[in-house]
Amino acid sequence: METIIALSSGGLPSGVAVLRLSGPAALEILAGFGISKPKPRYATFCTLKDDQDRPLDEVVVLYFPAPHSFTGEDVIELQCHGSQAVVQTILRIATAHKDVRLAMPGEFSQRAFENGKMDLTEIEGLGDLLDAKTESQRELAISRMRGGLSQNVEQWRGNIIDLLAEVEARLDFSDEGDVDDSLPPAFQHDLNRLIQSVEQGLSGFESGQIIKDGFKVALVGRPNVGKSTLLNALSQTDRAIVTDIPGTTRDVIEVDIDIGGQLFSFFDTAGIRQTDDVIELEGITRSYKAIERANLVIELVDSTNGAEMVYPLADWVIRTKHDLVENQGKDSRETLSISATTGEGMDALLSKLTDLVDHHMDSRETTLISHQRDRSALEDALSHLRAASDFTKPLEFIAEDLRQATLPLSRLIGLVDAEDILDRLFAGFCIGK
């Protein structure tokens, strides 16, 4: 087993840099810097020596002996000054040792998985935590990382195995008088209760996905109704170009905004109108594709010119440039009047957006179901559980349905067929994680 090393903190230069080593040669590498074995889990102040026994840096060392470490191996963390020269020298001297190399992206986490310190959903939760932009994403990710989903999956899987044991007992010992050929009355009740539990977990997927990937809002309307102006006001940036020339926005501009701890993804779309401009037509086509992806479609209407709406299927209507007119028209849909220039109506818009997301949210722990992989696994397991509830079939068929129901749950937490998923997952991790 090779020992790996990597910079686990941010870019250099910095006030402090953290380097992490994991593997059987971790203590040997530390000794090469002139530091004897430190007391486990105690911060130790030391002076690192280079390969010519000269002072290299003053550092804080932490030692986590196997198996009680993040990776399950001997782990050393060096907190040094965030100097490019210091870090590069440490890496050079460490990797000069036999069987020591730089870590690959996500390799520390992969070793944690391989050594049974974390399962696959917990690793995904760690990745989600590293990517979290909002408070709600952080809460969802840390719950997954700490085993919230794994506990549910293990319980479902254990319940299926218990039911399977009941069936197998009747198949294996049907010729013995002390085992009844028919399933006990509680079997159907337990199976139905299990199906309901998995269904409840699956029902939280929409809420979990909204938290993880953001609530998607498409801003649509005719050219020059203020879509880009509104986007810039919401994001407090000049992300979108704003001019008086119709058709300025040719492509969909997506901007992520944290509103009250919830991630919103706003799509500023090309103005919808009749045009012969090939590029503008492509932009309008992409606008309709953004509409298909959106959780909420808002049509913006210019209050100053009385133009008709172009997308009657929009969920909300916003009448823009409210500061320039006195009388507003009526619409049966949810309608707001705003001025992105003066800020009038903006607080009401933000309040309505957060209220809408709160209405979509599921306050139960079922929101742990947030990845498409989760959804596919639960749907697959449910189909086999429902098939097993057909008691007109021979017991052999029911047993096979139950066996098949365990497989997607086992894949979900990485007990089987984890290699391809691991490769995709760790490719998105940073080197030092």
C-alpha positions in Angstrom: 0.0 0.0 0.0 1.4 3.3 -1.0 1.4 6.4 1.2 -0.2 9.5 -0.3 0.3 13.2 0.4 -1.4 16.3 -0.7 -2.2 19.9 0.1 -5.6 19.8 1.7 -6.1 23.5 2.2 -6.8 26.3 -0.3 -4.5 28.0 -2.8 -1.2 29.5 -1.9 0.0 31.8 -0.5 -2.1 31.7 2.6 -1.7 32.3 6.3 -1.7 28.5 7.0 -1.4 25.5 4.7 -2.5 22.0 5.7 -0.8 19.0 4.2 -2.2 15.5 4.8 -0.4 12.2 4.6 -2.2 8.8 4.8 -0.6 5.3 4.7 1.8 3.0 6.4 4.8 5.2 5.8 3.3 8.4 7.3 5.3 8.2 10.6 8.5 7.4 8.6 8.0 10.5 6.5 7.5 12.6 9.6 10.7 11.2 11.1 12.5 12.2 7.8 11.6 15.8 8.8 13.3 15.3 12.2 10.1 14.8 14.1 9.6 11.8 16.4 6.2 10.1 16.8 3.8 12.6 18.3 1.1 11.8 20.9 -2.1 10.8 19.0 -4.8 13.4 18.6 -2.7 16.1 20.3 -1.5 19.2 18.5 2.3 19.3 18.7 4.4 22.3 17.8 7.6 21.3 16.0 10.4 22.5 13.7 10.6 20.7 10.4 14.1 20.0 9.1 14.8 19.7 5.4 16.8 16.9 3.8 20.0 18.7 4.8 18.9 19.0 8.4 18.3 22.7 8.1 15.2 24.4 9.6 12.4 24.4 7.0 9.4 25.7 8.9 7.7 25.8 12.3 4.6 23.6 12.1 1.8 22.1 14.1 1.6 18.3 13.7 -1.5 16.1 14.3 -1.2 12.3 14.3 -4.2 10.0 13.9 -3.2 6.3 14.1 -5.1 3.6 12.2 -7.9 2.6 12.3 -9.2 5.6 14.1 -8.7 8.2 11.3 -10.6 9.6 8.4 -9.1 7.1 6.0 -8.7 4.2 8.4 -4.9 4.4 7.9 -2.2 6.2 9.8 -2.8 9.9 9.0 -0.5 12.9 9.6 -1.6 16.5 9.2 1.0 19.2 9.0 -0.1 22.8 9.5 2.6 24.9 8.1 2.9 28.5 6.8 1.2 28.9 3.5 4.3 29.6 1.5 4.7 28.2 -2.0 8.4 27.4 -1.2 7.6 25.7 2.1 4.8 23.5 0.7 6.7 22.6 -2.4 9.8 21.6 -0.4 7.7 19.4 2.0 6.0 17.7 -1.0 9.4 17.2 -2.7 11.1 15.6 0.3 8.1 13.4 1.2 7.6 12.0 -2.3 11.3 11.2 -2.5 10.6 8.3 -0.1 9.9 4.9 -1.5 6.2 4.1 -2.0 5.1 7.7 -1.3 3.4 9.7 -4.0 1.0 12.7 -4.5 -2.7 11.8 -4.0 -5.1 11.6 -6.8 -8.4 13.7 -6.7 -10.6 12.3 -3.9 -8.2 9.5 -3.0 -8.3 10.2 0.7 -12.1 9.8 0.6 -11.8 6.7 -1.6 -9.5 5.1 1.0 -12.1 6.0 3.7 -14.7 4.1 1.6 -12.5 1.1 0.9 -11.5 0.8 4.6 -15.2 0.9 5.7 -15.0 4.4 7.3 -17.8 5.8 5.1 -20.3 4.3 2.7 -21.2 5.5 -0.7 -24.0 7.8 0.3 -21.9 9.3 3.0 -19.1 10.0 0.5 -21.7 11.7 -1.7 -22.8 13.8 1.3 -19.2 14.9 1.8 -19.0 15.9 -1.9 -22.3 17.8 -1.5 -20.9 19.6 1.6 -17.8 20.7 -0.3 -20.0 22.1 -3.0 -22.6 23.7 -0.7 -23.4 27.3 -1.4 -26.4 27.9 1.0 -27.4 27.0 4.5 -30.1 24.6 3.4 -27.6 22.8 1.2 -25.1 22.6 4.0 -27.8 21.1 6.4 -28.8 18.5 3.8 -25.2 17.5 2.9 -24.0 17.1 6.5 -27.1 15.0 7.4 -26.3 12.7 4.4 -22.6 12.7 5.3 -23.3 11.7 8.9 -25.2 8.6 7.7 -28.8 9.9 7.7 -29.7 8.2 4.5 -27.5 5.2 5.1 -29.5 4.4 8.3 -32.8 4.4 6.4 -31.4 2.3 3.6 -29.8 -0.2 6.0 -33.2 -0.5 7.9 -35.1 -1.1 4.7 -32.6 -3.6 3.5 -32.6 -5.4 6.9 -36.4 -5.5 6.8 -36.4 -7.1 3.4 -33.9 -9.7 4.6 -36.1 -10.5 7.5 -39.1 -11.0 5.2 -36.9 -13.1 2.9 -35.9 -15.3 5.8 -39.5 -16.1 6.5 -40.1 -17.2 2.9 -36.8 -19.2 2.7 -37.7 -21.0 6.0 -40.9 -22.3 4.4 -39.1 -23.3 1.2 -36.2 -25.1 2.9 -38.1 -26.8 5.7 -41.5 -27.4 4.1 -41.2 -31.1 4.6 -40.8 -30.8 8.3 -43.8 -30.7 10.5 -42.7 -27.8 12.8 -42.7 -25.2 9.9 -46.0 -24.0 8.5 -46.2 -24.0 4.7 -48.1 -20.7 4.6 -46.7 -17.3 5.5 -47.8 -15.9 8.9 -50.5 -13.2 8.9 -48.0 -10.5 10.0 -45.9 -11.1 6.8 -48.3 -9.1 4.6 -48.7 -6.4 7.2 -44.9 -6.0 7.5 -44.4 -6.0 3.8 -47.0 -3.3 3.2 -45.6 -1.2 6.0 -42.1 -1.5 4.4 -43.5 -0.5 1.0 -45.2 2.6 2.6 -41.9 3.5 4.3 -39.9 3.4 1.1 -42.7 5.3 -0.7 -42.5 8.0 2.0 -38.8 8.2 1.5 -39.2 8.6 -2.3 -41.8 11.3 -1.9 -39.1 13.6 -0.5 -37.1 13.5 -3.7 -38.5 16.8 -5.2 -37.8 18.7 -1.9 -34.3 17.2 -1.7 -33.5 18.0 -5.3 -34.7 21.6 -4.9 -32.3 22.0 -1.9 -29.4 20.3 -3.6 -29.7 21.8 -7.2 -31.7 25.0 -6.5 -35.2 26.1 -7.2 -35.2 27.0 -10.9 -36.9 30.2 -12.1 -37.3 31.1 -15.7 -37.8 34.8 -16.6 -39.6 35.0 -19.9 -41.3 37.7 -21.9 -41.0 40.0 -25.0 -37.7 41.7 -25.7 -36.9 44.8 -23.5 -39.4 44.1 -20.8 -36.7 44.1 -18.1 -35.7 40.5 -17.6 -32.0 41.3 -17.6 -32.5 44.3 -15.4 -34.4 42.2 -12.9 -31.8 39.5 -13.0 -29.0 42.1 -12.3 -31.1 43.5 -9.4 -31.7 40.1 -7.8 -28.0 39.1 -8.1 -26.7 42.6 -7.3 -24.3 42.3 -10.3 -24.1 43.3 -13.9 -24.2 39.7 -15.1 -26.6 40.4 -17.9 -26.1 43.1 -20.6 -28.9 45.7 -20.5 -29.6 47.9 -23.5 -32.6 49.5 -25.3 -31.9 47.3 -28.4 -34.4 44.4 -28.7 -32.8 41.0 -28.8 -29.7 41.9 -26.8 -30.0 38.6 -24.8 -29.3 35.8 -27.3 -28.6 32.9 -24.9 -29.9 31.8 -21.6 -28.0 33.3 -18.7 -28.2 31.2 -15.5 -27.3 32.9 -12.2 -27.4 31.2 -8.8 -28.6 33.4 -5.9 -28.9 32.6 -2.2 -32.2 33.9 -0.9 -32.9 33.3 2.7 -30.5 30.3 2.8 -32.1 28.6 -0.2 -30.5 28.4 -3.6 -32.4 29.8 -6.5 -31.2 29.4 -10.1 -32.6 32.2 -12.3 -32.7 31.8 -16.1 -32.6 35.1 -18.0 -34.0 34.1 -21.4 -34.0 35.6 -24.9 -37.0 37.8 -25.6 -39.8 35.9 -27.3 -41.0 37.5 -30.6 -41.3 36.8 -34.4 -37.9 37.2 -36.0 -35.9 36.1 -39.0 -32.6 36.5 -37.2 -31.1 32.9 -37.1 -29.1 33.6 -34.0 -32.0 35.2 -32.2 -34.2 32.2 -33.2 -31.7 29.9 -31.6 -31.8 32.0 -28.4 -35.6 31.7 -28.4 -35.5 28.0 -28.8 -33.1 27.8 -25.8 -35.6 29.9 -23.9 -38.3 27.3 -24.3 -35.8 24.6 -23.2 -35.1 26.6 -20.0 -38.8 26.9 -19.4 -39.1 23.1 -19.5 -36.4 22.8 -16.8 -37.9 25.5 -14.5 -39.9 24.9 -11.3 -41.4 28.3 -11.8 -42.0 30.4 -14.9 -42.4 34.2 -14.5 -43.5 36.3 -17.5 -42.4 39.9 -17.3 -44.7 42.5 -19.0 -43.8 46.1 -19.7 -46.3 48.2 -17.8 -45.7 51.2 -20.1 -46.8 49.9 -23.5 -49.8 47.5 -22.9 -48.3 44.7 -25.1 -49.9 41.3 -24.9 -48.3 38.5 -23.0 -46.4 35.9 -25.1 -46.4 32.9 -22.7 -49.9 32.3 -21.3 -48.7 29.1 -19.4 -46.5 31.2 -17.1 -47.1 30.7 -13.3 -46.6 34.3 -12.4 -46.8 37.7 -14.1 -44.5 40.6 -13.1 -45.4 44.0 -14.4 -42.1 45.9 -14.8 -41.2 49.6 -14.8 -43.9 50.1 -12.2 -42.4 53.5 -11.4 -43.3 54.9 -14.9 -47.1 54.2 -14.8 -50.0 54.8 -12.5 -52.7 52.2 -13.5 -52.1 48.5 -13.7 -54.0 45.9 -15.7 -55.4 42.8 -14.1 -54.5 39.1 -14.6 -55.9 35.9 -13.2 -52.4 34.6 -12.5 -50.2 35.5 -9.6 -49.3 39.1 -10.5 -46.7 41.5 -9.0 -45.7 45.0 -9.9 -42.1 46.0 -9.5 -39.4 48.5 -10.5 -36.0 47.0 -10.5 -34.6 50.5 -10.9 -36.1 52.0 -7.8 -36.5 48.7 -5.9 -40.2 49.0 -5.5 -41.9 45.6 -5.1 -38.6 43.7 -4.9 -39.1 42.8 -1.2 -42.5 41.4 -2.0 -41.1 39.4 -4.8 -38.3 37.9 -2.6 -40.9 37.1 0.1 -43.2 35.3 -2.4 -40.3 33.3 -3.8 -39.2 32.1 -0.3 -42.8 31.3 0.6 -43.3 29.3 -2.5 -40.2 27.2 -1.8 -41.2 26.7 1.8 -44.5 25.3 0.4 -42.6 22.8 -1.8 -40.4 21.7 1.0 -40.8 18.5 3.0 -39.8 19.1 6.6 -39.3 15.4 7.2 -36.0 13.6 6.9 -37.2 12.2 3.6 -35.5 15.2 2.0 -32.3 13.1 2.4 -33.3 11.6 -1.0 -31.7 14.2 -3.2 -29.7 12.5 -5.9 -31.1 10.9 -9.0 -29.2 7.7 -8.0 -31.3 7.7 -4.8 -34.5 8.0 -6.7 -33.6 5.2 -9.2 -32.6 2.8 -6.4 -35.8 3.3 -4.4 -38.0 3.1 -7.5 -36.3 -0.2 -8.4 -36.6 -1.6 -4.9 -40.3 -0.6 -4.8 -41.1 -2.3 -8.0 -39.8 -5.6 -6.6 -41.4 -5.2 -3.2 -44.8 -4.6 -4.9 -44.3 -7.6 -7.0 -43.6 -9.6 -3.8 -46.9 -8.5 -2.4 -48.7 -10.7 -4.9 -49.4 -13.7 -2.7 -51.1 -15.7 -5.5 -47.5 -16.5 -6.8 -45.5 -19.4 -5.6 -43.2 -18.8 -2.7 -40.1 -19.2 -4.9 -41.2 -16.2 -7.0 -41.9 -14.1 -3.9 -38.4 -15.0 -2.5 -36.8 -13.9 -5.8 -38.7 -10.6 -5.8 -37.4 -9.9 -2.3 -33.8 -10.8 -3.2 -34.0 -8.5 -6.2 -35.3 -5.7 -3.9 -32.2 -5.8 -1.8 -29.8 -5.3 -4.8 -30.6 -1.6 -5.6 -30.4 -0.7 -1.9 -27.0 -2.5 -1.7 -25.7 -0.6 -4.7 -26.9 2.7 -3.2 -24.7 2.4 -0.2 -21.8 0.8 -2.2 -22.0 -2.8 -1.0 -22.0 -4.0 -4.6 -21.1 -2.6 -8.0 -19.5 0.6 -6.6 -16.5 0.9 -8.9 -18.0 3.0 -11.7 -19.9 5.2 -9.3 -16.7 5.8 -7.3 -14.7 6.8 -10.5 -17.3 9.5 -11.4 -17.7 10.7 -7.8 -14.1 11.1 -6.9 -13.2 12.8 -10.2 -15.1 15.9 -8.9 -13.2 16.0 -5.5 -10.2 18.2 -4.8 -6.8 16.6 -4.5 -6.5 16.8 -0.7 -9.9 15.3 0.0 
